[in-house]
Amino acid sequence: MGNLSQIRRAEMLEYLNHLKEIHTDDESRIALSKIETALTEKKYGLVWEEHEEEVDRQLIHNIPVFREIEDKKIVADENADFNFLLEGDNLHSLKLLEKTHKGKVDVIYIDPPYNTKNKEFIYNDTKIGEDDGYRHSKWLSFMAERLKIAKDLLSDEGVIFISIDDNEQAQLKLLCDEIFGESNHITSFVRKTKSMTGDDGNGLNIQHDYIQIYAKDKLQMKLRGEKNEFKGYSNPDNDPNGTWISGDPSARSGGESTYFPIENPITGQIDYPPSGRYWAFSKDTFNRYVSNGRIKFREKKRKNQRGFIFKRYAKYNINQYMTIPSLVFNDNIYMNSVATTELKIIFKNSKFDYPKPKSLVKKLTSLFPNSNSIIIDFFAGERVIIVMGAVNVMKPRVSGTLNKYILCIA
């Protein structure tokens, strides 16, 4: 089957060329060229009506500058590195950061307006709700400009985490595919937002939102889970190589050099590799393992048990860190209610909508393995409090190092 859209487009372009031959004046040719451009622009992906913000018009003839406000400085330690709190339109802040931090940022976490029907998204000083026919286009225009700069800020190993819900999740995914590249999409975390029962009006109780993850370059970006505790490993014989677990000494492939009998000098038991398999070592290597303690002979002979133990040491295990499950944020500690409680400790009458707990910020930033990272949140809002709380409880993974934060608030 042919591409009908392509066929129709080709027919229209052919007719446009015919019109160009008839209408040769400059005004007509310019108009026809614009029509041709509209016909030939990309036809797959996200398409929306692009909107201009007031801040865009301001940036045409004005250059934003950073101004330090001394009486708002918060100093906990004069000798420690400091974090930045940037107040103003976040597009102004991003434009400036593009000049100072391009290619230097390791982690970006943002929690942008979800563009719900409750008019929490403010665009050009106007609250946008479902009565606005262009609400999705305005949100996409708003996000696209900021995400393009965010990509430029990221280092080659950098990563961006974006909280979102079903109102714009599908649109955001396509937008980020376009900006960061579909191949740089890592995954979508699902976060548990609440546990209480309720009805969304259709018999469902919506208890989750999402965290989209994109890399600047997926081939260079690496996330890291919790330190592997190596459960089941122990060191009952005080082996100087540390904790170990009994491993399989056989291998699928081998040859004459790896197929030989092993005699226990204590019990006299003789072992061969299992049927169709070989030892995972040669005789010379086996003797070396005996001398350095990796092979341990059993003192008693038991039925259906080898006469020796082949140790696998925790310190030589390539998986020193656990993998990260995509449902890692399905725990109650990441719910909005936890953040609400945290904020009420500071503000008795907290009115922040859908806040994120410091456990979420702490966990996300800990997934990046560099312990001296630059981390940006350009939709910080109330998370200035949450993030700084997370900073205070986070311990540097390498002595003497700590992440640096840049938070943008309106």
C-alpha positions as CSV (number, residue, x, y, z in Angstrom):
1,M,0.0,0.0,0.0
2,G,1.3,3.5,-0.8
3,N,1.7,6.4,1.6
4,L,-1.5,8.4,0.9
5,S,-0.3,11.4,2.8
6,Q,2.9,11.5,0.8
7,I,1.0,11.1,-2.5
8,R,-1.3,14.0,-1.6
9,R,1.6,16.1,-0.5
10,A,3.4,15.5,-3.8
11,E,0.4,16.5,-5.8
12,M,0.0,19.7,-3.9
13,L,3.7,20.5,-4.3
14,E,3.4,19.9,-8.0
15,Y,0.5,22.4,-8.2
16,L,2.5,24.9,-6.1
17,N,5.3,24.8,-8.7
18,H,2.7,25.4,-11.4
19,L,1.5,28.5,-9.4
20,K,5.0,29.8,-9.0
21,E,5.3,29.8,-12.8
22,I,2.2,31.9,-13.1
23,H,2.7,34.2,-10.1
24,T,6.3,35.6,-10.4
25,D,5.9,38.7,-8.2
26,D,7.9,38.7,-5.0
27,E,4.9,38.8,-2.7
28,S,3.3,35.8,-4.3
29,R,6.5,33.8,-4.4
30,I,7.2,34.5,-0.7
31,A,3.6,33.3,0.2
32,L,3.9,30.2,-1.9
33,S,7.3,29.4,-0.4
34,K,5.8,29.5,3.1
35,I,3.0,27.1,2.0
36,E,5.7,24.8,0.6
37,T,7.6,24.9,3.8
38,A,4.5,24.0,5.8
39,L,3.8,21.1,3.5
40,T,7.4,19.7,3.6
41,E,8.0,20.0,7.4
42,K,8.1,16.9,9.5
43,K,4.9,14.9,9.6
44,Y,5.8,12.4,12.4
45,G,5.9,13.2,16.1
46,L,4.3,15.9,18.2
47,V,2.6,18.7,16.4
48,W,1.2,21.7,18.3
49,E,0.4,25.4,17.8
50,E,3.6,27.2,19.0
51,H,2.9,30.1,21.4
52,E,5.1,33.0,22.5
53,E,5.5,34.0,26.1
54,E,5.9,37.5,27.4
55,V,9.3,36.5,28.7
56,D,10.3,35.7,25.1
57,R,9.5,39.2,24.0
58,Q,11.5,40.6,27.0
59,L,14.6,38.6,26.0
60,I,14.6,40.1,22.5
61,H,15.9,43.5,23.8
62,N,16.9,42.7,27.4
63,I,19.7,40.6,28.9
64,P,19.0,39.1,32.3
65,V,21.8,39.4,34.9
66,F,22.5,37.7,38.2
67,R,22.4,40.0,41.2
68,E,23.5,38.7,44.6
69,I,21.3,39.7,47.5
70,E,23.5,39.7,50.6
71,D,20.7,39.9,53.2
72,K,19.1,36.7,51.8
73,K,22.3,34.6,52.0
74,I,22.0,31.5,54.1
75,V,25.4,30.4,55.5
76,A,25.7,27.2,57.4
77,D,29.4,26.7,57.0
78,E,31.8,29.4,55.8
79,N,34.3,26.9,54.7
80,A,31.9,24.6,52.7
81,D,31.0,24.9,49.0
82,F,27.8,26.9,48.5
83,N,24.6,26.2,46.5
84,F,22.7,28.7,44.3
85,L,19.2,29.9,44.8
86,L,18.1,31.8,41.7
87,E,14.9,33.9,42.0
88,G,13.1,35.1,38.8
89,D,11.5,33.6,35.7
90,N,13.2,30.2,35.2
91,L,13.7,30.9,31.5
92,H,15.8,34.0,32.5
93,S,17.8,31.7,34.9
94,L,18.2,29.0,32.2
95,K,19.4,31.5,29.6
96,L,22.1,32.7,32.1
97,L,23.0,29.2,33.2
98,E,23.5,28.3,29.5
99,K,26.4,30.7,29.5
100,T,28.0,29.6,32.8
101,H,27.1,25.9,33.0
102,K,26.7,24.6,29.5
103,G,27.7,20.9,29.4
104,K,28.6,20.9,33.1
105,V,25.4,19.7,34.8
106,D,25.2,16.1,35.9
107,V,21.6,15.8,37.1
108,I,18.4,17.7,36.4
109,Y,15.2,17.0,38.4
110,I,12.1,19.0,37.6
111,D,8.5,18.9,38.7
112,P,6.8,21.1,36.2
113,P,3.1,22.1,36.2
114,Y,1.0,19.0,35.4
115,N,-1.4,21.1,33.4
116,T,-4.4,19.6,35.1
117,K,-8.0,20.9,34.8
118,N,-7.6,22.8,38.1
119,K,-5.8,25.8,36.5
120,E,-2.5,25.3,38.4
121,F,-0.5,26.1,35.2
122,I,0.1,29.8,34.8
123,Y,1.0,31.0,31.3
124,N,1.6,34.7,30.7
125,D,0.0,35.5,34.1
126,T,-3.1,33.6,33.1
127,K,-4.3,30.4,34.8
128,I,-4.8,27.8,32.1
129,G,-7.7,25.3,32.5
130,E,-9.7,22.9,30.4
131,D,-11.7,25.8,28.9
132,D,-8.6,26.9,27.0
133,G,-8.6,25.1,23.6
134,Y,-4.8,25.6,23.3
135,R,-3.9,24.5,26.8
136,H,-1.8,21.6,25.6
137,S,-0.1,23.7,22.9
138,K,0.7,26.4,25.5
139,W,2.1,23.9,27.9
140,L,4.3,22.3,25.2
141,S,5.6,25.7,24.0
142,F,6.4,26.5,27.6
143,M,8.2,23.2,28.2
144,A,10.0,22.9,24.8
145,E,11.9,26.1,25.2
146,R,13.1,25.1,28.7
147,L,13.9,21.5,27.9
148,K,16.1,22.5,24.9
149,I,18.3,24.6,27.2
150,A,18.2,21.8,29.8
151,K,19.7,19.4,27.2
152,D,22.5,21.9,26.5
153,L,23.2,22.2,30.2
154,L,23.7,18.4,30.7
155,S,27.2,16.9,30.6
156,D,27.7,14.0,28.2
157,E,27.1,11.6,31.2
158,G,24.1,13.7,32.4
159,V,20.6,12.6,33.1
160,I,17.2,14.4,33.6
161,F,14.3,13.2,35.7
162,I,10.9,14.8,35.0
163,S,7.8,14.3,37.3
164,I,4.5,14.2,35.4
165,D,1.1,12.6,35.4
166,D,-1.4,11.4,32.8
167,N,-2.5,15.0,31.8
168,E,0.7,15.5,29.8
169,Q,2.7,12.3,30.2
170,A,2.1,11.1,26.6
171,Q,2.9,14.6,25.1
172,L,6.0,15.0,27.3
173,K,7.3,11.6,26.1
174,L,7.0,12.7,22.5
175,L,8.5,16.1,23.2
176,C,11.5,14.6,25.0
177,D,11.9,12.0,22.2
178,E,12.3,15.0,19.8
179,I,14.6,17.1,22.0
180,F,16.8,14.4,23.7
181,G,16.3,11.7,21.1
182,E,14.1,8.6,21.3
183,S,17.2,6.4,21.8
184,N,18.2,8.4,24.9
185,H,15.0,7.5,26.8
186,I,16.0,5.4,29.8
187,T,12.6,4.4,31.3
188,S,9.5,5.8,33.1
189,F,9.5,5.3,36.9
190,V,6.0,4.9,38.4
191,R,5.7,6.7,41.8
192,K,3.0,5.9,44.4
193,T,1.3,9.2,45.2
194,K,-1.2,8.2,47.8
195,S,-2.7,5.2,49.6
196,M,-6.1,6.4,50.6
197,T,-9.1,5.2,48.8
198,G,-11.2,7.4,46.5
199,D,-13.1,7.5,43.3
200,D,-11.9,9.4,40.3
201,G,-15.5,9.5,39.1
202,N,-15.2,6.4,36.9
203,G,-14.7,3.8,39.5
204,L,-10.9,4.1,39.5
205,N,-8.6,5.3,42.3
206,I,-5.6,6.9,40.7
207,Q,-2.6,6.5,43.0
208,H,0.4,7.1,40.8
209,D,2.3,9.5,38.6
210,Y,5.5,9.1,36.6
211,I,9.1,10.2,36.4
212,Q,10.4,10.3,32.8
213,I,14.2,9.7,32.5
214,Y,16.3,10.8,29.6
215,A,20.1,10.8,29.1
216,K,22.2,13.3,27.2
217,D,23.9,10.3,25.8
218,K,22.6,6.9,26.8
219,L,25.9,5.2,25.9
220,Q,27.8,7.3,28.4
221,M,25.2,7.7,31.2
222,K,25.3,5.2,34.0
223,L,23.0,5.0,37.0
224,R,23.7,3.1,40.2
225,G,21.5,1.4,42.7
226,E,22.1,0.7,46.4
227,K,25.3,-0.9,47.6
228,N,25.0,-4.7,47.4
229,E,24.8,-6.1,50.9
230,F,25.7,-9.6,49.6
231,K,23.2,-11.4,51.7
232,G,24.2,-15.0,52.3
233,Y,27.9,-14.2,52.3
234,S,29.9,-14.8,55.4
235,N,33.4,-15.5,56.6
236,P,33.3,-18.5,59.0
237,D,37.0,-19.4,58.5
238,N,38.3,-15.8,58.8
239,D,39.6,-15.8,55.2
240,P,41.7,-12.7,54.6
241,N,39.9,-12.1,51.3
242,G,36.7,-11.3,53.2
243,T,33.2,-12.7,53.0
244,W,32.4,-15.4,50.6
245,I,29.7,-17.8,49.4
246,S,30.0,-21.4,48.0
247,G,30.0,-21.2,44.2
248,D,29.7,-23.7,41.3
249,P,33.2,-24.8,40.4
250,S,32.1,-26.3,37.0
251,A,31.8,-24.7,33.5
252,R,29.9,-25.6,30.3
253,S,33.0,-25.6,28.1
254,G,36.5,-26.8,28.6
255,G,39.0,-29.5,27.5
256,E,41.5,-32.0,28.8
257,S,43.2,-29.5,31.0
258,T,40.0,-28.7,32.9
259,Y,38.7,-32.3,33.3
260,F,40.5,-34.2,36.1
261,P,39.8,-35.8,39.4
262,I,40.0,-33.8,42.7
263,E,40.9,-35.7,45.8
264,N,40.1,-34.4,49.3
265,P,43.3,-35.0,51.3
266,I,41.2,-35.2,54.6
267,T,38.4,-37.7,53.6
268,G,39.9,-39.2,50.5
269,Q,36.7,-38.3,48.5
270,I,37.3,-38.0,44.8
271,D,35.2,-35.6,42.6
272,Y,34.8,-35.2,38.9
273,P,33.0,-32.4,37.1
274,P,29.2,-33.0,36.6
275,S,28.2,-34.9,33.4
276,G,28.8,-32.9,30.3
277,R,30.7,-30.2,32.1
278,Y,34.3,-29.2,33.1
279,W,36.0,-27.6,36.0
280,A,36.2,-23.8,35.8
281,F,39.9,-24.0,36.4
282,S,43.0,-25.9,35.3
283,K,45.2,-28.1,37.6
284,D,47.7,-25.3,38.1
285,T,45.0,-22.8,38.9
286,F,43.3,-25.3,41.2
287,N,46.6,-25.8,43.2
288,R,46.9,-22.0,43.5
289,Y,43.4,-21.7,44.8
290,V,44.2,-24.4,47.4
291,S,47.3,-22.5,48.6
292,N,45.5,-19.1,48.8
293,G,42.4,-20.5,50.5
294,R,39.9,-20.1,47.7
295,I,39.5,-23.9,47.6
296,K,38.5,-25.3,51.0
297,F,38.3,-29.1,51.6
298,R,35.5,-30.4,53.8
299,E,36.5,-32.2,56.9
300,K,33.6,-34.7,56.7
301,K,32.3,-36.8,53.8
302,R,28.6,-36.3,53.1
303,K,26.3,-37.9,50.6
304,N,25.6,-35.9,47.4
305,Q,28.1,-33.2,48.4
306,R,31.4,-32.3,46.9
307,G,34.5,-32.9,49.0
308,F,35.5,-29.2,48.6
309,I,34.1,-25.7,48.6
310,F,34.8,-23.3,45.8
311,K,34.6,-19.8,47.3
312,R,33.2,-16.8,45.4
313,Y,34.3,-13.6,47.2
314,A,32.1,-10.6,47.6
315,K,34.9,-8.1,46.8
316,Y,35.5,-9.7,43.4
317,N,31.8,-9.7,42.5
318,I,31.2,-7.4,39.5
319,N,27.8,-6.4,40.9
320,Q,29.0,-4.3,43.8
321,Y,25.7,-2.3,43.4
322,M,22.2,-3.5,43.0
323,T,20.2,-2.9,39.9
324,I,17.4,-0.2,40.1
325,P,13.9,-1.6,39.8
326,S,11.5,0.5,37.7
327,L,9.0,0.3,40.7
328,V,11.5,1.6,43.1
329,F,9.2,4.5,44.0
330,N,6.3,2.3,44.8
331,D,7.0,2.7,48.5
332,N,4.9,4.9,50.9
333,I,7.9,7.0,51.8
334,Y,7.6,8.7,48.4
335,M,4.0,9.7,48.7
336,N,2.8,13.3,48.6
337,S,1.4,13.1,52.1
338,V,4.9,12.6,53.4
339,A,6.0,15.9,51.9
340,T,2.9,17.6,53.3
341,T,3.9,16.4,56.7
342,E,7.4,17.7,56.2
343,L,6.2,21.1,55.1
344,K,3.8,21.4,58.0
345,I,6.7,21.1,60.4
346,I,8.0,24.4,58.9
347,F,4.7,26.0,57.9
348,K,1.6,25.3,60.1
349,N,-0.7,26.1,57.3
350,S,1.1,24.7,54.3
351,K,-0.9,25.2,51.0
352,F,1.5,23.7,48.5
353,D,-0.2,21.5,46.0
354,Y,1.1,18.0,45.4
355,P,4.5,18.5,47.0
356,K,7.3,15.8,46.6
357,P,9.0,14.5,49.7
358,K,12.7,14.9,50.4
359,S,13.1,11.1,50.2
360,L,12.3,11.3,46.5
361,V,14.9,14.0,45.8
362,K,17.4,12.2,47.9
363,K,16.8,8.9,46.1
364,L,16.9,10.4,42.6
365,T,20.1,12.3,43.1
366,S,21.7,9.2,44.7
367,L,21.2,7.2,41.5
368,F,23.9,9.2,39.8
369,P,27.2,7.6,40.8
370,N,29.3,10.8,40.8
371,S,29.5,12.0,44.5
372,N,30.5,15.5,43.4
373,S,27.7,16.3,41.0
374,I,26.1,19.6,39.9
375,I,22.3,19.2,40.3
376,I,19.7,21.6,39.0
377,D,16.0,22.0,39.6
378,F,14.5,24.8,37.6
379,F,11.0,24.3,38.9
380,A,11.9,24.3,42.5
381,G,9.1,26.2,44.2
382,E,8.4,24.7,47.6
383,R,11.1,22.1,46.8
384,V,13.7,24.7,47.9
385,I,12.7,23.6,51.4
386,I,12.4,19.9,50.4
387,V,15.7,19.8,48.5
388,M,17.7,21.6,51.2
389,G,16.3,19.2,53.7
390,A,17.5,16.3,51.5
391,V,20.9,18.0,51.2
392,N,21.2,18.1,55.0
393,V,20.5,14.4,55.4
394,M,22.5,13.2,52.5
395,K,26.0,11.9,53.3
396,P,28.8,12.3,50.8
397,R,29.7,8.9,49.3
398,V,33.3,9.9,49.1
399,S,34.8,11.7,52.1
400,G,35.2,15.5,51.6
401,T,32.8,15.7,48.6
402,L,29.2,16.7,48.2
403,N,26.8,17.6,45.4
404,K,26.2,21.2,44.5
405,Y,22.6,22.4,43.9
406,I,21.2,25.2,41.7
407,L,17.6,25.8,42.4
408,C,15.4,28.2,40.4
409,I,12.2,29.7,41.9
410,A,9.8,32.3,40.6
